[in-house]
Amino acid sequence: MNKGRVLTELRRSLDLIHPCFDWPMDRLAKSYAPGKWTARQILVHLVDSELVFGARFRHIVAEPQVAVVPFDQDRWMKTLIPTQRVLRHSQKMFVGLRETLMELVDYLPEPLLAREGKHPEKPSYRAWDIANYAATHVLHHYGQLVAIQEGIPWTPRPDAPDPDQP
């Protein structure tokens, strides 16, 4: 575990994504490819994911071996009205969730961060893994947002793990 590296990445990903919530409406309505999520949908997905990651992290630290419930990002996207949500609220929520995750990673001792939960799709799922994953997940989607901003197609790096399979 390298707390310093993970905290740096959590902060960096927060700093990169934070201004995207203030994009103009026309840019928020664009996608990086036909049939893919718009910038607004990506931002809402990041907020929902941060909420889930934070809850999972806390459950695992406080209740080792707790059952972790998977979530279907596409169902959340269809059901939780991404086009009607107020992005200012989402931005505040993302920042608050991320900052409290960073606070916990910084202050909690490593034995607590090493605690595991029971995820039905993963043999090992530690609180530490969730914190580490939270940063890479945002960076993955930030690449999509950059593609939208620049008006270019986006393709995932071939060596990158699928960030939407935590």
N, C-alpha and C positions, 0 to 999 in steps of 0.2 A: 504494500500500500504506500502510495506516495501522495500524501495529503496536499503538499504544496503544488504538485502538478495538477491534481484534480481541481483544487480550488482556483488555480490560475485559469484552467479551461472552463470551469463553470462561470467565472467572472467574464472571461473573454466572450463566451457565447452569449451571455446576457448583454454585454455592451454592444455586440454586433446586431442582435435582434431587436433591441429596444427601439431604435429609431424607425424601424420598419412599420411599427404600429401607427406612425404619423404620416405615412405615405398618402398621396392624394388618392381620391376615390377611384379615378380611372386606372391607376396602377394597381390598386388593391383588387380590382375586378379582372386583372389579367392572369393568365396561366402560362406556365413555361412550355406547355405542349397541349395539343387538342385532347380533351377528355380528362385532363389532370386538374388537380385542385388549383383554385385561384390563390393569389397572395393572401387575401383575407381568410380563406379556408385554411391555408397553411398556418397562419398566425393563431387562429382559433384552435387548430389541432395541437399546436405547441402549448397553448395554455391548458387544454384538457389533459395532455400528456404530463405536463409538469404537475398538475393536480394529482394524477394517478401515481406518478413516481414518488411524489412527496408522501402520499398516504402509504404506499407500499414500504418506503424507507422507514417511516415511523412505526408501522406495524411490526416490521421485522426486528427493528432495534428493541422495541418494547415487549414484543411477544414472539420470541424465537420459535421457529418452526410453524408459524402461522400460515394458513392456506392463502396463497396469492391468487386473486381472481383475474384472469385475462380480460382484456377489453377489446372490443371490435371497433377499431378506429373508424371504419366506414359507417357502421351503425350510429356511432356517436355523431359523425358528420351529418348524416341524414336526419337525425332526430333532434339535435341540440341547436337548431336554428343559427347556423354560422353567419348567414347574411343579415340577420336581425340583431345580433349581439352588438353592444356598444364597445367598440375597440378600445376606447379609453379605459373602460372597466377591465377589459381583458388584459390590457397593458399593465395596469396597476396590480392585477392578480398575478400575472406572470412574474413581475419584479418581486413582489412580496414572497411568493412561493420559492423563487430561486434564491433570494437572499436568506430565507430561513433554512433552506437546504444547506447553503454554504456555511451558515452559522453552526448547524448541527455537525457537519463534516469536520469543521475546524475544532469544535470543542469536545466532541465525543471521543472517548479512548478507542484505540484500534480493536480491542476485543469486542466491543459493541458493534463496530462497523463490520466485523467479520461474521456476525450472526446471520443465519440463513432462514429463508422462508421456503415454503413448498409451492413451487410454481409447476403446474401440470405439464409444461412444455420444456422445462429446463432441469437438468440434473442438479445444478447448484445455482442458487439465486440469493446472493448476499446483499445486505444493505449497501456495502461498499460498491458492488457491481452497479447498483441502481444509480448511485451518485456519479460514478464514472460514465455511465451510459447517458445520463441526463445531458451532459455537455456534448457528447458526440451526436446525440439525436438532434439537438438544436443546430449544430454545425452542418449536419446533413441537409436539413431543410433550409438553412441559410444559403446554401449553394443554389437551391431552387429559386429562392427570392432574388439572388443576384442575377440569375438567368432572366427572370421576369423583368428586373430593372433594366438590364442591358438589351432586352429583346432578342435573346438568343436561346436556342434549345438547350436543355439540361439533360445530361446523362450521368448516372452514378459512376463513381470510380469503381473499376472492376475488382479492386482489392478490398473495398470497404464492406464491412458486414452490413446486413440489412438493419437499419436503425429502427425500423418499425416492428421489430420482432424482439422486444425486450424480454 
